[in-house]
Amino acid sequence: MSIQFYDRERELEMLNGVARSSRAELVIVYGRRRIGKTWLVKRFLELNPGVYLYVEGPSVKRFLSSASKRFGVEFRGLDDFLKHIFESSARERLVVVIDEYQRISRELSPKIQHYWDAYASSSRLKLVLLGSTVGMVERDVSYVGPLYGRATRVLKLTGFGYSSARLMLEGLSEREAVKVYSILGGTPYYLALYDKARDLRSNLYRLFLDLGAPLYDEVERLLTTELREPLRYIEVMEAISAGRRTLKEISDYVKLERTQLKKYMLTLERLGLISRELNAFVKTPPRYRINDFFFRFYTTFITRLKDYIELRQVDYVLEEIMGRLDSYVGLAFQDICLMELSKRLPGYMVASYWDREGNEVDVVAVKGRSALIFECKFGTLTRADAKLLKGKLRLVANKLRLSSAKPYLVTPDVDGELDGVEVLSLRRVVEEGLPP
């Protein structure tokens, strides 16, 4: 699949800076599978010619055979390989990229440690290691890991935010783009699978429900590479996607004591799949959210309906998904707005507001004693929405002792005014920024 290079300009510029450096550089680029690591380094190699090595499996012998062919030199062991690339880069720059390095990291990383300590000071080697198993890579660069203190740059790639993802969805309406992002999240590979010539229903069938659908078992496959109990972690995310967002609520849902549950929560946080949301404004128990919309969609619909999918009751499953999709997207839209508004309000404390009385506001941005209050509505706006927001504004202003507060309603694609409340479209926020 030929895919245009999107976004990642900052990451690419960082790698280009590494290539221009006069010293030896050891760069670790890691992140979940499908996140775009290989696309990034292949673009980097177009601009900075070098050697690309793909590790096909855990066999060191097979890796050495591949490296020997690329360099035109026979390597009988990892020592031969490392000695060669360090000696070859003593006088001139040499860029070497090793993709899926975690497959041989147990053997390779201690060797790199030794040769880096011995030769890096007299070398211009640019060694870039790409890893897909987040846990293994983080262990290698941790305080006790063999690459600790040797890596000159460590870059963790995450998914695209909405404003970047919508570039891949060009041609869709803003409302359609929000729906697709709410389902597939910011992983470039998943977004590239979406067929813009088909409607959403057809894409859901093709990507998740058809025989051999590419994303049907994707979450299980991804978690199996990282975790010993993938089904338990899925169950935790199912709880969060079902609205059980505090530790107590999740504990009750999965029937695990909170002391046992915490290790699963911490692991999911470390992998970047969930985050703990602290209340920035009033004292309440923290709550959790699933960061990646693909995982959120999957644990909201696919894992819950798997028995019916296995029985090939796909028409029923599609009806279930389509019947609840607007409600699901409505909640996702609130988080998308929170992320996009946060980027465009420097100097403001930007967060969701909730309190023990059950009051909630989608986005509150506070600076000093002034605030901007946003309610984000994916569906059709009514005067009742404006009235409700004015009431929330008064409540928040009183609770936070604000001297001034301005309300906004945010929709995917409508700008204007409703009963004295300014209406902003997400499209305008992304393309033009916030009004002065």
C-alpha positions as CSV (number, residue, x, y, z in Angstrom):
1,M,0.0,0.0,0.0
2,S,1.5,3.3,-1.1
3,I,0.7,5.9,1.5
4,Q,1.4,9.6,1.5
5,F,3.6,10.9,4.3
6,Y,1.4,12.8,6.8
7,D,2.3,15.0,9.7
8,R,5.4,13.9,11.7
9,E,7.3,17.0,10.6
10,R,8.7,17.6,14.0
11,E,9.8,14.0,14.4
12,L,11.3,14.0,10.9
13,E,13.2,17.3,11.6
14,M,14.6,15.7,14.8
15,L,15.9,12.8,12.9
16,N,17.3,15.1,10.2
17,G,19.1,16.9,13.0
18,V,20.6,13.6,14.1
19,A,21.8,12.9,10.6
20,R,23.5,16.3,10.5
21,S,25.2,15.8,13.8
22,S,29.0,15.5,13.9
23,R,29.0,12.9,16.7
24,A,27.7,9.3,17.1
25,E,24.0,9.1,17.7
26,L,22.0,6.2,19.1
27,V,18.3,6.9,18.5
28,I,15.4,4.8,19.9
29,V,12.1,5.2,18.1
30,Y,9.3,3.2,19.6
31,G,5.6,2.9,19.8
32,R,2.7,0.6,19.2
33,R,2.5,-1.4,16.0
34,R,0.8,0.4,13.0
35,I,1.6,3.8,14.6
36,G,3.8,4.9,11.7
37,K,7.4,4.2,12.8
38,T,8.5,2.6,9.5
39,W,6.8,5.3,7.4
40,L,8.8,7.9,9.4
41,V,12.2,6.3,9.0
42,K,11.7,5.5,5.3
43,R,11.0,9.1,4.7
44,F,14.0,9.9,6.8
45,L,16.1,7.6,4.6
46,E,14.9,9.2,1.4
47,L,16.4,12.4,2.7
48,N,19.5,10.8,4.4
49,P,20.7,7.7,2.5
50,G,21.6,4.8,4.7
51,V,21.1,1.1,5.4
52,Y,17.7,-0.2,6.4
53,L,17.6,-3.6,8.1
54,Y,14.4,-5.4,9.0
55,V,14.5,-8.1,11.7
56,E,12.2,-10.8,10.5
57,G,12.3,-12.9,13.6
58,P,14.2,-13.8,16.8
59,S,17.0,-15.6,14.8
60,V,20.3,-13.7,15.1
61,K,21.7,-15.9,12.3
62,R,18.9,-14.8,10.0
63,F,19.5,-11.1,10.9
64,L,23.2,-11.5,10.2
65,S,22.5,-13.1,6.9
66,S,20.3,-10.1,5.9
67,A,22.9,-7.6,7.2
68,S,25.7,-9.4,5.3
69,K,23.8,-9.1,2.0
70,R,23.1,-5.3,2.6
71,F,26.7,-4.5,3.5
72,G,28.4,-6.9,1.1
73,V,30.4,-8.3,4.0
74,E,30.1,-11.7,5.8
75,F,29.2,-11.3,9.5
76,R,29.6,-14.4,11.5
77,G,28.4,-12.8,14.7
78,L,26.9,-9.6,16.2
79,D,30.4,-8.6,17.2
80,D,31.5,-8.7,13.5
81,F,28.4,-6.6,12.5
82,L,28.9,-3.9,15.2
83,K,32.6,-3.7,14.7
84,H,32.1,-3.1,11.0
85,I,29.5,-0.3,11.3
86,F,31.6,1.5,14.0
87,E,34.8,1.2,12.0
88,S,33.1,2.2,8.7
89,S,31.7,5.4,10.4
90,A,35.1,6.5,11.9
91,R,35.8,8.8,9.0
92,E,32.4,9.4,7.4
93,R,28.7,9.4,8.4
94,L,26.9,6.1,8.3
95,V,23.1,5.8,8.9
96,V,21.9,2.4,10.0
97,V,18.2,1.7,10.8
98,I,17.2,-1.6,12.4
99,D,13.4,-2.1,12.3
100,E,11.6,-4.4,14.8
101,Y,14.8,-4.4,16.8
102,Q,13.0,-5.8,19.9
103,R,13.0,-9.2,18.2
104,I,16.7,-9.5,18.9
105,S,17.2,-6.9,21.6
106,R,18.1,-9.4,24.3
107,E,21.2,-10.4,22.2
108,L,21.8,-7.0,20.5
109,S,21.4,-4.5,23.3
110,P,24.2,-5.7,25.6
111,K,26.5,-5.8,22.6
112,I,25.6,-2.3,21.6
113,Q,26.3,-1.2,25.1
114,H,29.9,-2.6,24.9
115,Y,30.7,-1.2,21.4
116,W,29.1,2.2,22.1
117,D,31.3,2.6,25.2
118,A,34.4,1.6,23.3
119,Y,33.9,3.3,19.9
120,A,31.2,6.0,20.0
121,S,33.7,8.8,20.8
122,S,35.5,8.3,17.6
123,S,32.5,7.4,15.4
124,R,29.9,9.3,13.3
125,L,27.5,6.4,13.3
126,K,23.8,7.2,13.3
127,L,22.2,4.0,14.7
128,V,18.4,4.2,14.7
129,L,16.5,1.3,16.5
130,L,12.8,0.9,15.9
131,G,10.8,-1.1,18.5
132,S,7.1,-2.1,18.5
133,T,7.1,-3.8,21.9
134,V,6.8,-0.8,24.2
135,G,7.6,-2.7,27.4
136,M,10.8,-4.3,26.1
137,V,12.1,-1.1,24.6
138,E,11.4,0.9,27.8
139,R,13.3,-1.8,29.8
140,D,16.3,-1.4,27.6
141,V,16.5,2.3,28.1
142,S,15.5,2.2,31.8
143,Y,18.1,2.9,34.6
144,V,19.1,-0.7,34.7
145,G,18.8,-1.4,31.0
146,P,21.9,-1.8,28.7
147,L,21.1,1.3,26.6
148,Y,20.6,3.6,29.6
149,G,22.9,6.6,29.2
150,R,23.9,5.6,25.6
151,A,20.7,6.6,23.7
152,T,21.2,10.2,22.6
153,R,17.5,10.5,21.6
154,V,14.4,8.5,22.6
155,L,11.3,9.1,20.6
156,K,7.9,7.6,21.5
157,L,5.5,7.8,18.6
158,T,1.8,8.1,19.4
159,G,-1.3,8.4,17.2
160,F,-2.3,11.5,15.3
161,G,-4.5,14.1,17.0
162,Y,-7.7,14.9,15.2
163,S,-6.3,17.9,13.3
164,S,-3.6,15.7,11.8
165,A,-5.9,12.7,11.2
166,R,-8.4,14.8,9.3
167,L,-5.7,15.4,6.6
168,M,-5.9,11.7,5.8
169,L,-9.7,12.0,5.7
170,E,-9.7,14.9,3.2
171,G,-12.9,14.8,1.1
172,L,-15.1,13.8,4.0
173,S,-17.4,16.3,5.7
174,E,-16.3,17.4,9.2
175,R,-19.1,15.3,10.7
176,E,-18.0,12.2,8.8
177,A,-14.4,12.9,9.7
178,V,-15.3,13.1,13.4
179,K,-17.2,9.8,13.2
180,V,-14.3,8.0,11.5
181,Y,-11.7,9.4,13.9
182,S,-14.0,8.3,16.8
183,I,-13.8,4.8,15.4
184,L,-10.3,4.4,14.1
185,G,-8.4,6.8,16.3
186,G,-5.1,8.4,15.2
187,T,-3.2,5.3,14.0
188,P,-2.2,6.0,10.5
189,Y,-2.5,2.4,9.3
190,Y,-6.1,2.2,10.4
191,L,-7.0,5.6,8.8
192,A,-5.4,4.5,5.6
193,L,-7.6,1.4,5.5
194,Y,-10.8,3.6,5.4
195,D,-12.3,3.7,1.9
196,K,-13.6,7.2,1.4
197,A,-15.6,6.0,-1.7
198,R,-17.8,3.8,0.6
199,D,-20.2,4.8,3.3
200,L,-19.5,4.3,7.0
201,R,-21.6,1.2,7.3
202,S,-19.8,-0.5,4.4
203,N,-16.4,0.4,6.0
204,L,-17.4,-1.0,9.4
205,Y,-18.4,-4.3,7.7
206,R,-15.2,-4.5,5.7
207,L,-12.8,-3.5,8.4
208,F,-14.4,-5.3,11.4
209,L,-17.0,-7.9,10.5
210,D,-16.3,-9.5,7.1
211,L,-14.5,-12.8,7.0
212,G,-10.8,-12.0,7.3
213,A,-11.6,-8.4,8.3
214,P,-8.2,-6.7,9.0
215,L,-9.2,-5.1,12.3
216,Y,-11.5,-7.9,13.8
217,D,-8.9,-9.3,16.2
218,E,-6.5,-6.3,16.2
219,V,-6.8,-5.4,19.9
220,E,-6.2,-9.0,21.0
221,R,-3.2,-9.2,18.7
222,L,-1.7,-6.0,19.9
223,L,-2.1,-6.7,23.6
224,T,-0.8,-10.3,23.2
225,T,2.6,-8.9,22.1
226,E,2.8,-6.8,25.3
227,L,0.9,-8.5,28.0
228,R,0.4,-11.9,29.6
229,E,-3.3,-11.5,30.4
230,P,-4.7,-9.6,27.4
231,L,-8.3,-10.6,28.2
232,R,-8.1,-9.1,31.7
233,Y,-6.8,-5.8,30.3
234,I,-9.6,-5.8,27.7
235,E,-12.1,-6.3,30.5
236,V,-10.7,-3.3,32.3
237,M,-11.1,-1.2,29.2
238,E,-14.6,-2.6,28.6
239,A,-15.5,-1.2,32.1
240,I,-14.2,2.2,31.3
241,S,-16.0,2.3,27.9
242,A,-19.2,1.3,29.7
243,G,-19.0,4.4,31.8
244,R,-17.3,2.9,34.9
245,R,-14.6,5.5,35.2
246,T,-13.5,5.6,38.9
247,L,-11.3,2.9,40.4
248,K,-14.2,1.7,42.6
249,E,-16.6,1.4,39.6
250,I,-14.0,-0.5,37.6
251,S,-13.2,-2.8,40.5
252,D,-16.9,-3.6,40.9
253,Y,-17.3,-4.3,37.2
254,V,-14.3,-6.6,36.7
255,K,-14.7,-8.1,40.2
256,L,-11.2,-7.5,41.3
257,E,-10.0,-5.9,44.6
258,R,-8.7,-2.4,44.0
259,T,-5.2,-3.5,45.3
260,Q,-5.1,-6.1,42.5
261,L,-6.7,-3.9,39.9
262,K,-4.1,-1.2,40.3
263,K,-1.3,-3.2,38.6
264,Y,-3.5,-3.5,35.5
265,M,-4.4,0.1,35.5
266,L,-0.7,1.2,35.9
267,T,0.3,-1.1,33.0
268,L,-2.4,0.3,30.7
269,E,-1.3,3.8,31.7
270,R,2.3,3.0,30.9
271,L,1.3,1.8,27.5
272,G,-0.6,5.0,26.9
273,L,-3.9,3.2,26.4
274,I,-5.7,4.9,29.4
275,S,-5.0,7.9,31.5
276,R,-6.0,9.0,34.9
277,E,-8.0,12.3,34.8
278,L,-7.5,14.5,37.8
279,N,-10.1,17.1,38.5
280,A,-8.3,20.4,37.9
281,F,-11.0,22.5,39.6
282,V,-12.7,20.8,42.6
283,K,-11.7,17.9,44.8
284,T,-13.3,14.6,43.5
285,P,-12.0,11.1,43.0
286,P,-9.9,10.8,39.8
287,R,-11.5,9.0,36.9
288,Y,-10.1,7.1,33.9
289,R,-10.5,7.5,30.2
290,I,-9.4,5.4,27.2
291,N,-7.0,7.6,25.2
292,D,-7.1,5.8,21.9
293,F,-10.5,6.0,20.2
294,F,-9.8,2.7,18.3
295,F,-9.5,0.8,21.6
296,R,-12.5,2.7,22.9
297,F,-14.7,1.8,19.9
298,Y,-13.4,-1.8,20.0
299,T,-14.2,-2.4,23.6
300,T,-17.5,-0.6,23.3
301,F,-18.8,-2.7,20.4
302,I,-16.6,-5.4,19.0
303,T,-15.7,-7.3,22.2
304,R,-19.2,-7.1,23.5
305,L,-20.7,-8.5,20.3
306,K,-18.0,-11.0,19.5
307,D,-20.3,-14.0,20.1
308,Y,-22.7,-12.8,17.5
309,I,-19.9,-12.0,15.0
310,E,-18.5,-15.5,15.4
311,L,-22.0,-16.8,14.7
312,R,-22.0,-14.6,11.5
313,Q,-24.9,-12.6,12.7
314,V,-23.3,-9.6,11.1
315,D,-26.5,-7.8,10.1
316,Y,-27.6,-7.8,13.7
317,V,-24.2,-6.6,14.8
318,L,-24.2,-3.8,12.3
319,E,-27.7,-2.7,13.4
320,E,-26.5,-2.7,17.0
321,I,-23.4,-0.6,16.2
322,M,-25.3,1.9,13.9
323,G,-28.1,2.3,16.4
324,R,-25.7,3.4,19.2
325,L,-23.1,5.1,17.1
326,D,-24.3,8.7,17.4
327,S,-24.4,8.4,21.2
328,Y,-20.9,6.9,21.2
329,V,-19.6,9.6,18.8
330,G,-21.2,12.3,20.9
331,L,-19.1,11.4,23.9
332,A,-16.0,11.0,21.7
333,F,-16.6,14.5,20.2
334,Q,-16.4,16.0,23.7
335,D,-12.9,14.6,24.1
336,I,-11.9,15.6,20.6
337,C,-12.9,19.2,21.4
338,L,-11.1,19.1,24.7
339,M,-7.9,18.0,23.0
340,E,-8.1,20.5,20.2
341,L,-9.1,23.5,22.4
342,S,-6.3,22.7,24.8
343,K,-3.8,23.2,22.0
344,R,-5.2,26.6,21.2
345,L,-5.5,28.2,24.6
346,P,-1.9,28.8,25.8
347,G,-1.7,30.1,29.4
348,Y,-5.1,28.6,30.3
349,M,-5.8,25.7,32.6
350,V,-8.0,23.6,30.3
351,A,-9.9,20.5,31.5
352,S,-13.3,19.0,31.9
353,Y,-15.3,20.0,35.0
354,W,-17.3,17.7,37.2
355,D,-18.3,17.8,40.9
356,R,-19.8,15.5,43.5
357,E,-23.3,16.9,42.8
358,G,-23.2,15.4,39.3
359,N,-22.6,18.7,37.4
360,E,-20.4,18.4,34.3
361,V,-19.1,20.8,31.7
362,D,-17.3,19.5,28.7
363,V,-14.4,22.0,28.6
364,V,-13.5,24.8,31.1
365,A,-10.5,27.1,30.4
366,V,-9.5,29.2,33.3
367,K,-6.9,32.0,33.3
368,G,-6.7,34.0,36.5
369,R,-10.3,34.7,37.5
370,S,-11.6,34.6,33.9
371,A,-12.9,31.5,32.1
372,L,-14.2,30.2,28.8
373,I,-16.9,27.6,29.1
374,F,-17.5,25.2,26.2
375,E,-20.2,22.6,25.6
376,C,-19.6,20.3,22.7
377,K,-22.6,18.9,20.8
378,F,-22.3,16.5,17.9
379,G,-26.1,16.4,17.3
380,T,-28.4,19.2,16.3
381,L,-28.3,22.3,18.5
382,T,-31.5,23.6,20.1
383,R,-32.3,26.6,22.3
384,A,-32.4,24.2,25.2
385,D,-28.7,23.6,24.8
386,A,-28.0,27.4,25.0
387,K,-30.2,27.7,28.1
388,L,-28.5,24.7,29.8
389,L,-25.0,26.1,29.0
390,K,-25.9,29.5,30.6
391,G,-27.0,27.7,33.7
392,K,-23.7,25.8,33.8
393,L,-21.8,29.0,33.3
394,R,-23.5,30.5,36.4
395,L,-22.8,27.4,38.4
396,V,-19.1,27.2,37.4
397,A,-18.5,30.9,37.9
398,N,-19.9,30.6,41.4
399,K,-18.1,27.4,42.3
400,L,-14.7,28.7,41.0
401,R,-15.3,32.3,42.1
402,L,-14.8,33.8,38.7
403,S,-15.1,37.4,37.9
404,S,-16.0,36.8,34.2
405,A,-16.9,33.8,32.0
406,K,-17.9,33.5,28.4
407,P,-19.9,30.5,27.0
408,Y,-19.4,28.8,23.7
409,L,-21.3,25.9,22.0
410,V,-19.1,23.8,19.7
411,T,-20.4,21.7,16.8
412,P,-18.6,19.8,14.0
413,D,-19.6,22.2,11.2
414,V,-21.9,25.0,12.3
415,D,-20.9,28.6,13.2
416,G,-23.1,31.4,14.4
417,E,-25.1,32.4,17.4
418,L,-27.9,30.8,19.4
419,D,-29.8,32.8,22.0
420,G,-26.9,35.0,22.8
421,V,-24.3,32.1,22.9
422,E,-21.6,32.1,20.2
423,V,-21.5,28.8,18.2
424,L,-18.1,27.6,17.0
425,S,-17.5,24.8,14.5
426,L,-14.7,22.4,15.2
427,R,-13.7,22.9,11.6
428,R,-13.2,26.6,12.3
429,V,-11.2,25.9,15.5
430,V,-8.9,23.5,13.7
431,E,-8.4,25.6,10.5
432,E,-8.5,29.2,11.9
433,G,-8.1,28.9,15.7
434,L,-10.3,30.5,18.3
435,P,-11.9,34.0,17.8
436,P,-10.2,36.8,19.7
